[in-house]
Amino acid sequence: MKINVGIDLGTTYSAVATFSKELGRVKVLKNSLNSDCTPSVVCIQNGKVLIGDEAKDEQKCGNVNTAAFYKSMMGDPGWSAYIDGEEYSAEKLSGLFLRELIRDVARTNNVEIDGAVITVPAYFNDKQREATIRAGKQAGLKVLKIINEPTSAIIAYGLTGGKDKNVMVYDLGGGTFDVTVAHVSGTRIDVLATNGNHQLGGKDWDEALIEDIKDRFYYDFSISIDDHEEDLKELQVKCEEAKKRLSSAPSTVISIQCEGMLGKYTVTREEFADKTSNLLNETISLINSCFEEISEAKNRSFGWSDIDEVVLVGGSTRMPQVKDMIVREYGKQPITKDINVDTIVATGAAMQAELCVSSTITLTVASAPSQQGGGTATANRATPMTLTIHNSDIQDITAHSLGMLALANDNKTYINSIIIKKNSRVNETFSREYTFAGEKLQVYVLQGESRDPYETDIIGAYSITGMPKDNKGKIKVNFLYNSNGVVEVNACLENGQVLSAVKENSNETMSEIIARLERERREAEELARRNSRIEIMLIIDTSGSMSGRMGQAQRSATEFLSGLDFSRTYVSVISFANTSSVVSGWSNNKNDINSGIRAIGSWSADGGGTSATPIETHYRKFSSECNHRIMVILTDGYWNNQSSEEHSASKAKRDGITIHAIGIGEADEAFLDRISSGKGKKVDLSQLTEAFKEVAASIATETSGNTIK
């Protein structure tokens, strides 16, 4: 018989369950040892794979070819375990474990397992979730969905058809911790917030014991157990067992033998609680973060008083210190009746597996006890009732914010620009629009809460292609957390045309990505500078004092212009005396510009003074598309409006305009300095051509060396 199952792929123990439509309830599938749970331990010896209790027995004996607690390293490319002469990633170990687990359960229960919903810690990131999906496929499973462990527990516990309530799931497993708060209303579950640490779990409580015993053994015998891998493996198992004994006994003894020396050490429950109080405090901090996030979303205070029920999930919640902490913080006892902390997650996953293929399920539950006999007798039996649950009734949220690498407003630093905030609903699309005229847009997707990209996870680089060559419109890039909590990216044009969005494989670090992007940006800016339009206003004094000097001015100006590259340089010629006027407008036609120069040179000086304001009159007349705006001013006398023109020059320079001022004759050198971007030039008439050449060289440098031939 083919069935679909829910699998709680735990750090220390795993469980498998299936939903029976005939019975309207979930059945936990036992393994070949008639146990609901299977230790998540793998042993590989001479190519043969052992899992569960057999593998754990090998671990107890110090067999170095065993692996445990690998789940928390899922998706980490830098982690591997060397077993039986080979390197195994956490993903590969999980795949081997799942393969053997479903074979054992299928054989024992005489079923064929087809599809599966696999649970993960709510705080698993995209890489960890994708690694879990791949592990399931490697095991030969059809992975129907990945579901968060606390959400799965709420499905199993919370769907009773009772009154509205806020439920907190405190999930402390062997290697991970999650806290999730959800609102349950009838058959509907709305997850409000989730938080966690996928590197915090029961193994850390074990580690506290391990470190204590290692220190005491070294103090007694000056022997480091770390130097003896088999003895260390044995100590790890013994400390895990001691932790469990301390849940029911006030003290226990841990014995360890190494290099022929035997140490026996007593540990009390109080000592253990004291040594691990920092770990428990970390879970409290994560709970408080959940409350803060809900408070912000609801725009009102939310705390312990808003919680109707606290449900403990995960084998490590059996430690008395956990329950004591809940009572201390919450003021009430957590829910423990009729809850199997080891199988509740698999139970919810089994219900979700059936919802994946049937969309609805009918669940048989016990109602509250009813009053009978006019109040003279109470029937303490719970009468059965049925609930119809729809897949859409379960609304999960994102555990992490999703953003993209972007330039900050200062155009200097890179940030994580958040697009989907943490605790947003899954399966909802969020978009970012770009005005883009290229053929390929590269988007770096980041996961994490910080604006600092170095404090986030790189989900991947997506190349957006397929834009029309003449496209200069907007591109919409869509971001989505799907029902597995895995990121999807796609894109389209304004008209709805779908573009290609391909995830690229990259091993670049964040430092390498940002360094490359900065280099490419500098190169693009440099190229833009080299290819940008240059505009030069050639402003020549034609007042009476220029009489007799105009011929040389004409020759020097013509020499200056003859060296320009008119493929991107435009020149306007302006004269000024008592008034100023445009002799020739913007042009990159050399003949037209020289005609303007000749026109000025052929004019007789008008005999008037210099009361015009050429800077104020013309500095706003540059084109908007030019990147380089330059004024070259030639004058030979004192201006009537020097003070106001100095002010206008300051405004022009603040606006990014470069001013080169050249003076001859009776020009005011101090005035030239004040209106120039650098230092003004006052020269003899015979040096005028050389002065213009120096200005030309300076302009060539300003415009990246491509102006002068």
C-alpha positions in Angstrom: 0.0 0.0 0.0 1.4 3.4 -1.0 1.2 6.1 1.7 2.4 9.7 2.2 4.2 10.4 5.4 5.4 13.2 7.6 9.0 12.9 8.7 10.5 14.8 11.7 14.1 14.7 10.6 15.5 15.6 14.1 19.0 16.3 15.3 19.1 13.5 17.8 15.9 11.5 17.0 13.7 11.2 14.0 10.1 10.0 13.7 7.7 9.0 10.8 3.9 9.2 10.8 1.0 8.9 8.4 -2.6 10.2 8.4 -5.3 7.6 8.2 -8.3 9.0 6.3 -10.4 6.0 7.5 -9.7 6.7 11.2 -9.4 10.5 10.9 -6.2 10.6 12.9 -2.5 10.2 12.7 -0.6 6.9 13.2 3.1 7.0 14.2 5.0 4.3 12.3 7.3 2.3 14.5 10.7 1.1 13.4 11.9 -2.5 13.5 12.7 -2.2 17.2 9.1 -1.3 17.9 10.0 2.3 18.8 8.4 5.5 17.7 11.7 7.3 17.4 15.0 6.4 15.7 18.3 8.0 16.8 19.6 10.2 14.0 23.0 8.6 14.1 24.8 7.1 11.0 27.6 4.6 11.0 29.4 3.6 7.8 31.7 0.6 8.1 33.3 -1.0 5.1 30.7 0.6 2.9 27.8 -0.7 5.0 25.4 1.9 6.4 23.9 1.5 9.8 21.5 4.0 11.4 19.5 4.4 14.6 20.2 2.3 17.7 22.7 0.1 15.9 24.7 3.2 14.9 24.3 4.7 18.4 25.7 1.5 20.0 28.8 1.9 17.7 29.1 5.5 18.9 28.9 4.4 22.5 31.8 2.1 21.8 33.9 5.0 20.4 33.6 4.0 16.8 35.1 6.9 14.8 33.1 6.0 11.7 29.9 7.3 13.3 28.2 10.7 12.8 25.6 12.6 14.9 24.4 16.1 15.2 25.1 16.7 11.5 21.6 18.2 10.9 22.7 21.7 12.3 25.4 21.8 9.6 23.0 21.3 6.7 23.8 23.7 3.8 27.3 24.5 5.1 29.8 23.8 2.3 32.7 24.0 4.7 31.6 21.2 7.0 32.2 17.5 6.4 32.7 14.3 8.4 35.5 11.9 7.5 33.9 8.4 7.8 35.0 5.1 6.4 37.7 6.7 4.3 35.4 9.3 2.7 34.2 12.9 3.3 30.5 13.2 3.9 28.5 16.5 3.9 25.6 16.9 6.3 23.3 16.7 3.2 24.7 13.4 2.1 24.6 11.9 5.7 20.9 13.1 6.0 20.2 11.4 2.6 21.7 8.1 3.7 19.9 8.3 7.1 16.5 9.0 5.4 17.0 6.2 2.9 17.6 3.6 5.6 14.9 5.1 7.9 12.1 4.8 5.3 13.3 1.3 4.2 13.1 0.2 7.9 9.7 1.8 8.6 8.2 0.6 5.3 9.3 -3.0 5.9 8.1 -3.0 9.5 4.7 -1.5 8.7 4.2 -3.3 5.3 3.7 -0.1 3.4 5.4 1.7 0.4 6.3 5.2 1.2 5.7 7.5 -1.8 5.7 11.2 -0.8 6.9 12.9 2.4 6.6 16.2 4.2 10.0 16.8 5.9 10.2 19.2 8.9 13.0 21.7 9.5 13.7 24.2 12.2 11.8 27.4 11.6 15.0 29.3 11.6 16.7 27.2 8.8 17.7 29.5 6.0 17.3 29.0 2.2 20.5 26.9 1.8 19.6 24.6 4.7 16.0 24.1 3.3 17.3 23.4 -0.2 19.8 20.9 1.3 17.0 19.2 3.1 15.0 18.9 -0.1 17.9 17.4 -1.9 18.6 14.9 0.9 15.0 13.7 0.7 15.3 13.2 -3.0 18.6 11.4 -2.6 16.7 9.0 -0.3 14.3 8.3 -3.1 11.4 10.3 -1.6 9.0 12.5 -3.5 9.4 15.6 -1.3 5.9 17.1 -1.0 6.8 20.0 1.2 9.2 21.4 3.7 7.5 22.6 6.9 8.7 24.4 10.0 8.8 22.2 13.0 6.9 24.5 15.4 4.2 25.1 12.8 3.9 21.3 12.4 3.6 21.0 16.2 0.8 23.6 16.3 -1.0 21.7 13.5 -0.9 18.6 15.6 -1.7 20.2 18.9 -3.8 23.3 18.1 -6.5 22.1 15.7 -9.1 21.1 18.2 -12.0 23.3 17.1 -11.9 25.2 20.4 -11.9 28.9 21.1 -9.5 31.4 19.6 -6.1 31.3 21.3 -2.5 32.4 21.0 -0.2 29.5 21.3 3.5 29.5 21.8 5.6 26.5 20.8 8.9 26.3 22.7 10.9 23.8 20.6 14.2 22.7 22.0 15.6 19.7 20.1 18.9 18.1 20.2 20.7 20.6 18.0 18.3 23.5 17.3 15.9 25.8 19.1 12.8 27.6 17.7 10.1 29.6 19.3 6.9 30.3 17.4 3.8 32.2 18.3 0.6 31.5 16.3 -3.0 32.5 16.5 -5.4 29.5 16.3 -9.0 30.1 15.4 -11.1 27.0 14.8 -9.3 25.2 12.0 -7.2 28.2 11.0 -3.6 28.8 12.0 -1.9 32.1 11.5 1.8 32.1 12.5 2.6 35.6 14.0 6.3 35.4 14.6 9.1 32.9 14.8 12.7 33.1 16.1 15.4 30.7 16.8 19.0 29.5 16.6 19.9 26.5 14.5 23.1 26.1 16.5 21.5 25.9 19.9 20.1 22.7 21.2 20.4 19.8 23.7 23.9 19.1 22.4 25.0 22.4 23.9 23.8 21.2 27.3 25.7 17.9 26.6 28.8 20.0 25.7 28.6 21.8 29.0 28.9 18.5 30.8 31.6 17.2 28.5 33.8 20.3 29.1 33.2 20.0 32.9 34.3 16.3 32.9 37.2 16.9 30.6 38.5 19.6 32.9 38.1 17.5 36.0 39.7 14.5 34.4 42.7 16.7 33.3 43.0 18.2 36.8 43.2 14.7 38.3 45.4 13.0 35.7 46.9 15.7 33.5 45.4 13.8 30.5 43.5 15.6 27.7 40.6 13.4 26.5 40.5 15.6 23.3 43.6 13.8 22.2 41.8 10.4 22.2 39.0 10.4 19.6 37.5 7.1 20.7 37.4 8.0 24.4 35.9 11.4 23.4 33.1 9.7 21.4 32.3 7.6 24.4 32.3 10.6 26.8 29.9 12.4 24.5 27.4 9.5 24.7 27.8 9.2 28.5 27.2 12.9 29.0 24.0 12.8 26.9 22.8 9.9 29.0 23.7 11.7 32.2 21.8 14.8 31.1 18.7 12.5 30.7 19.2 11.0 34.1 19.3 14.4 35.7 15.8 15.1 34.4 14.5 12.6 36.9 17.3 12.2 39.5 18.8 14.9 41.7 22.4 13.7 40.8 24.3 11.3 38.7 27.8 9.9 38.2 29.8 10.0 35.0 32.7 7.7 34.7 35.4 7.9 32.0 38.5 5.9 31.3 41.4 7.2 29.3 45.1 6.0 29.1 44.3 3.4 31.7 43.1 6.0 34.2 39.5 5.9 35.5 37.7 9.0 36.7 34.3 9.1 38.4 32.5 12.4 38.8 29.3 13.3 40.5 27.1 16.0 38.9 24.0 17.4 40.7 20.9 18.8 38.9 21.6 22.2 40.5 25.2 22.3 39.3 24.1 21.3 35.8 21.4 24.0 35.7 23.9 26.6 36.9 26.5 25.7 34.2 23.9 25.9 31.5 21.9 28.9 32.6 23.4 31.0 29.9 22.0 28.6 27.3 18.5 28.9 28.8 18.8 32.7 28.9 19.5 32.7 25.2 16.1 31.0 24.6 14.5 33.7 26.7 16.1 36.4 24.7 14.8 34.8 21.5 11.3 34.7 23.0 11.4 38.3 23.9 12.5 39.1 20.3 9.4 37.3 19.1 7.2 39.5 21.4 8.9 42.7 20.2 8.3 41.7 16.5 4.6 41.0 17.2 4.3 44.3 19.2 5.7 46.2 16.2 3.4 44.4 13.7 0.3 45.0 15.9 1.3 48.5 17.0 0.7 47.5 20.6 2.4 45.8 23.4 2.5 42.0 23.2 4.0 39.7 25.9 3.6 36.7 28.1 0.1 37.9 29.2 -1.1 37.6 25.6 -0.2 33.9 25.4 -3.0 31.5 26.2 -1.0 28.3 26.0 2.7 27.3 25.9 3.5 23.9 24.3 6.8 22.2 24.9 8.3 20.4 21.9 11.5 18.5 21.5 13.2 15.9 23.8 15.4 18.5 25.5 12.3 20.2 27.0 12.2 17.2 29.4 15.0 19.0 31.4 13.3 20.4 34.5 15.1 23.7 34.1 13.0 24.4 31.0 9.7 23.9 32.6 10.8 25.9 35.7 11.8 28.8 33.4 8.4 28.7 31.6 6.6 28.8 35.0 8.9 31.6 36.2 8.4 33.8 33.1 4.8 32.8 32.2 3.3 32.4 35.6 1.5 29.2 34.5 2.4 25.6 33.7 3.1 24.7 30.0 0.8 22.2 28.3 2.1 18.7 28.8 -1.0 16.5 28.9 -1.6 14.2 25.9 1.5 15.6 24.2 4.4 13.3 23.1 7.2 15.8 22.7 9.1 13.3 20.5 6.4 12.6 17.9 4.2 15.8 17.9 6.2 17.3 15.0 6.0 14.2 12.9 2.2 14.0 13.7 1.6 17.5 12.3 3.8 16.8 9.3 1.7 13.7 8.5 -1.4 15.9 8.5 0.3 18.3 6.2 1.4 15.5 3.9 -2.3 14.5 3.4 -3.2 18.1 2.9 -0.6 18.3 0.1 -2.3 15.6 -1.9 -6.0 16.0 -0.8 -6.3 19.7 -0.1 -8.6 18.9 2.8 -8.7 16.4 5.6 -11.3 15.4 8.1 -9.8 15.1 11.6 -11.5 13.2 14.5 -10.8 14.9 17.8 -12.1 14.7 21.3 -14.4 17.6 22.4 -14.5 19.0 25.9 -16.3 16.9 28.6 -20.1 17.5 28.6 -22.5 18.2 31.5 -25.4 15.7 31.8 -28.3 15.0 34.2 -29.3 18.6 35.0 -26.0 19.3 36.7 -26.3 16.3 39.1 -23.7 14.3 37.2 -20.7 15.0 35.0 -19.7 12.8 32.2 -15.9 13.1 32.2 -15.7 11.3 28.8 -14.8 13.5 25.9 -17.2 13.0 23.0 -15.7 12.7 19.5 -16.1 15.4 16.9 -14.8 16.0 13.4 -13.0 19.0 11.9 -12.6 19.6 8.2 -9.2 21.3 7.6 -8.2 23.0 4.4 -4.7 23.4 3.2 -5.3 27.2 3.0 -6.2 27.2 6.7 -2.5 27.0 7.6 -0.7 30.3 7.0 3.0 30.2 7.7 5.5 33.1 7.7 9.0 33.8 6.7 11.7 33.3 9.3 14.2 35.6 7.7 14.1 38.9 5.8 15.0 38.8 2.1 16.8 41.6 0.4 19.2 42.4 -2.4 22.7 43.9 -2.6 22.3 47.6 -3.5 24.1 50.9 -3.5 23.2 53.2 -0.6 22.0 56.7 -1.3 25.6 57.9 -0.9 26.5 55.9 -4.0 29.6 54.7 -2.1 28.6 51.9 0.2 26.7 48.6 -0.4 23.7 47.6 1.7 21.2 44.8 2.1 18.1 46.5 0.7 15.3 44.5 2.4 12.4 43.6 0.1 10.5 40.9 2.1 10.5 41.6 5.8 10.8 38.8 8.4 7.5 37.4 9.5 5.8 38.1 6.1 3.4 35.5 4.8 4.9 32.9 2.6 3.7 32.5 -1.0 3.2 36.3 -1.4 5.1 38.1 -4.1 7.1 41.2 -3.4 8.6 43.3 -6.3 11.3 45.8 -7.0 11.2 48.0 -10.1 14.3 49.0 -12.1 14.7 51.4 -15.0 17.2 49.5 -17.1 18.5 49.9 -20.6 21.0 47.1 -20.8 20.8 43.5 -22.0 21.6 41.8 -18.7 20.6 42.7 -15.1 22.4 40.8 -12.3 20.6 40.7 -8.9 22.3 39.4 -5.7 19.7 38.1 -3.3 20.6 38.2 0.4 18.9 36.7 3.5 19.1 38.3 6.9 18.0 41.2 9.0 21.0 43.4 8.9 21.5 46.3 6.4 25.2 45.3 6.5 25.6 42.8 3.6 28.5 41.2 5.4 26.1 40.0 8.1 23.8 38.2 5.7 23.7 35.0 3.7 24.1 35.1 0.0 21.2 33.2 -1.5 22.4 33.5 -5.0 23.1 35.7 -8.1 20.3 35.8 -10.6 20.9 36.9 -14.2 17.8 38.7 -15.7 18.0 38.5 -19.6 15.7 38.6 -22.6 15.1 42.4 -22.6 14.5 43.9 -26.1 17.6 45.7 -27.4 15.8 49.0 -27.5 14.3 48.6 -24.0 14.6 51.7 -21.8 11.6 51.1 -19.6 11.0 49.5 -16.3 11.8 45.9 -15.3 9.9 44.3 -12.4 11.9 41.8 -10.4 9.7 39.6 -8.2 10.8 37.9 -5.0 8.9 35.1 -3.3 9.3 32.7 -0.3 7.4 29.6 -1.5 5.5 27.2 0.8 8.8 25.5 1.5 10.4 28.7 2.7 12.7 28.6 -0.3 13.4 31.7 -2.3 12.1 32.1 -5.9 13.1 35.0 -8.2 11.5 35.9 -11.6 11.1 39.1 -13.7 9.0 40.7 -16.3 8.6 44.0 -18.3 6.0 46.6 -17.8 3.8 45.0 -20.5 3.9 41.7 -18.6 6.5 40.0 -20.9 8.3 37.3 -18.8 12.0 37.6 -18.7 14.6 34.9 -18.1 15.8 34.8 -14.5 18.5 32.2 -14.0 20.3 31.4 -10.8 24.0 31.4 -11.3 26.5 29.2 -9.5 29.1 31.3 -7.7 31.6 30.6 -5.0 32.4 34.3 -4.5 32.4 35.7 -0.9 30.7 39.0 -0.1 34.0 40.7 0.0 34.9 39.4 -3.5 31.4 40.4 -4.9 31.5 43.9 -3.5 35.2 44.5 -4.6 34.3 43.3 -8.1 31.1 45.5 -8.3 33.1 48.5 -7.1 35.7 47.9 -9.7 33.1 47.4 -12.5 31.3 50.6 -11.3 34.5 52.6 -11.4 35.3 51.2 -14.9 31.7 52.0 -16.1 32.0 55.6 -14.6 35.3 56.0 -16.3 34.0 54.8 -19.6 31.0 57.1 -19.2 33.4 60.0 -18.5 35.4 59.1 -21.6 32.3 58.9 -23.8 30.4 61.8 -22.3 29.6 65.1 -24.0 31.9 68.0 -23.2 30.7 71.6 -23.5 33.0 74.6 -23.6 31.8 78.2 -23.4 34.5 80.4 -25.0 33.7 83.8 -23.5 35.8 86.7 -25.1 36.0 90.3 -24.0 35.1 92.7 -26.9 35.3 95.9 -24.9 37.2 99.0 -26.2 40.4 98.1 -24.4 40.7 94.9 -26.6 41.3 97.1 -29.7 44.6 96.1 -31.1 44.6 92.9 -29.2 41.7 91.1 -30.9 43.8 89.6 -33.7 46.1 87.8 -31.3 43.0 86.7 -29.3 41.5 85.3 -32.5 44.7 83.4 -33.4 45.1 82.0 -29.8 41.5 80.9 -29.6 41.6 79.3 -33.0 44.8 77.4 -31.9 43.0 76.3 -28.7 40.0 75.0 -30.6 42.0 73.2 -33.2 43.2 70.6 -30.8 39.7 69.5 -29.6 38.1 66.1 -30.4 34.8 67.2 -31.8 33.4 63.7 -31.7 32.1 64.6 -28.3 33.1 68.2 -27.7 30.6 71.1 -28.3 31.6 74.8 -28.2 29.6 78.0 -27.9 31.3 81.3 -28.6 30.2 84.3 -26.5 31.2 88.0 -26.6 30.8 90.5 -23.9 31.4 94.2 -23.2 28.5 96.4 -22.0 26.3 93.5 -22.9 26.9 89.8 -23.7 25.6 87.8 -26.7 26.0 84.4 -28.2 28.1 84.7 -31.4 27.7 81.0 -32.3 25.6 78.4 -30.5 26.5 74.9 -29.3 28.1 73.0 -32.2 30.7 70.3 -32.8 31.2 71.5 -36.3 34.7 72.9 -36.5 33.9 75.2 -39.4 30.9 76.8 -37.7 32.9 77.4 -34.5 35.9 78.9 -36.4 33.4 81.2 -38.2 32.3 82.4 -34.8 35.9 83.0 -33.8 36.6 84.9 -37.1 33.4 87.0 -36.5 34.7 88.1 -33.1 38.2 88.7 -34.5 36.8 90.8 -37.4 34.7 93.0 -35.1 36.0 96.3 -34.1 35.9 96.6 -30.4 32.7 98.4 -29.5 34.6 101.0 -27.6 32.4 100.5 -24.5 33.3 99.4 -21.1 32.7 96.0 -19.4 29.4 96.3 -17.5 28.0 93.0 -18.8 27.6 89.9 -16.5 28.6 87.0 -18.8 28.9 84.4 -16.0 25.5 85.1 -14.5 23.9 85.4 -17.9 25.2 82.2 -19.4 26.3 79.6 -16.8 22.8 78.0 -16.7 22.8 77.5 -20.5 24.8 74.3 -20.6 22.9 71.2 -21.9 21.6 68.8 -19.3 23.2 65.7 -21.0 26.8 67.0 -20.8 29.1 65.6 -18.1 31.8 68.2 -18.4 30.8 71.9 -18.4 33.6 74.4 -18.9 33.9 78.2 -19.2 37.0 79.7 -20.7 37.1 83.4 -20.2 39.5 85.9 -21.9 39.5 89.5 -20.6 41.9 92.5 -20.6 40.4 94.9 -18.1 38.5 95.7 -14.9 34.8 94.6 -14.9 32.2 97.0 -13.5 30.3 94.1 -11.8 33.2 92.1 -10.4 31.6 91.6 -7.0 28.4 90.2 -8.4 30.2 88.1 -11.0 32.4 86.6 -8.3 29.2 85.5 -6.5 27.8 84.1 -9.8 31.1 82.2 -10.4 30.8 80.6 -6.9 27.3 79.4 -7.7 28.5 78.0 -11.1 31.4 76.2 -9.5 29.2 74.7 -6.8 27.0 73.5 -9.7 30.0 71.6 -11.1 31.1 74.0 -13.8 34.8 74.5 -14.3 36.0 78.0 -14.9 39.4 78.9 -16.5 40.0 82.7 -16.5 42.8 84.2 -18.7 43.8 87.9 -18.4 45.9 90.2 -20.5 46.7 93.9 -20.4 45.1 95.6 -17.4 43.1 92.6 -16.2 42.6 92.3 -12.4 44.7 89.3 -11.4 43.0 88.9 -8.0 39.6 88.9 -9.7 40.8 86.2 -12.1 41.8 84.0 -9.2 38.5 84.5 -7.4 36.4 83.5 -10.4 38.6 80.6 -11.6 38.2 77.0 -10.4 42.0 76.9 -9.9 44.3 79.9 -10.2 43.7 82.5 -12.8 46.3 83.2 -15.5 47.5 86.8 -16.3 50.0 86.8 -19.2 51.5 89.2 -21.7 49.8 89.2 -25.1 52.8 87.4 -26.6 52.2 84.5 -24.1 48.4 84.2 -24.8 48.7 81.2 -27.2 50.8 79.3 -24.6 48.3 80.2 -21.8 45.4 78.8 -24.0 47.5 75.6 -24.5 47.9 75.2 -20.8 44.1 75.5 -20.3 43.6 72.9 -23.1 45.9 70.5 -21.3 44.1 71.0 -18.1 40.7 70.4 -19.8 42.2 67.2 -21.3 43.1 66.0 -17.8 39.7 66.8 -16.4 37.9 64.9 -19.2 40.1 61.7 -18.9 42.7 62.6 -21.5 40.5 62.0 -24.5 39.8 65.6 -25.5 43.1 66.5 -27.1 44.3 64.7 -30.2 
